[in-house]
Amino acid sequence: MCETLRHYGMGPGNWQKYKRGELTCSTPLSVARAELGCQGARPYSATVLAIAQRHPELKTTAWWGADP
């Protein structure tokens, strides 16, 4: 789930750079800074997951192959 959130928050190109270790705390990309643990950055994926856990109404059912 964290990888999916990182990919969504950073976009595909920046996520690939993140995975290769090419991003640093000097990047202006806030999600990358958060996931890198940079000072002053609020954790992104952990925050999103914590919010989702507090709100069960946000959970969805499986849609793959489901009848419309």
N, C-alpha and C positions, 0 to 999 in steps of 0.2 A: 504494500500500500504506500509506504514512504517513497519508493522509487517512482510510482505513478504520480504522486503529488509533486515530486521534484521535477519530473518531466513536464508536467502541466505548468508548473509555476515558472520554470526557466525557459521553456520552449525547447524544441528538439536539438537545435544547434548548440545552445549553451549547456544543455544537459549532457551532451556528448563531451564537451570541454570539461565539465565538472567530473564526469566519470573518468576522464583521462588525467585528471589532476592539474588541468591547465588554468583553472580559475583560482584567484587569490582574494584576500580580503580587500584588495584595492579595486575590485570590480564594482561598478555602479549597480549591478543587478542585485536587488535586495534579497530575493529568494536564495540565490547562491551564497550571498554573505551570511544569511541565516543558517543555511545548511552547513557551511564551513565553520560555524561557531565563532564568527567574528564578533569582536567587542561591540556592544550596543545594538546588535541585530537580534530581533525576536525570533525564536525558533518557528519555522514555517510549518513543516509537515507535522511536528509534534503538536502544535497549536491546533491545526485543522483536525487531527485525529481526536484530540481531547474534546473539542467542540462537538464533533460527531458522536462521541460516546455519551455526552450529556443530553443529546437530543435523538432518542430512538426513532422519532418520526421521520428523520432524514434517511433512514435505511430504506433501501429499495429491494424489490424481489428480483430474482434472476429473470432476465429478459431474453437471453439467447434461446431461440427456438420457441419462445412463448407465443401463445395464440394472441392475436390483436384484440 
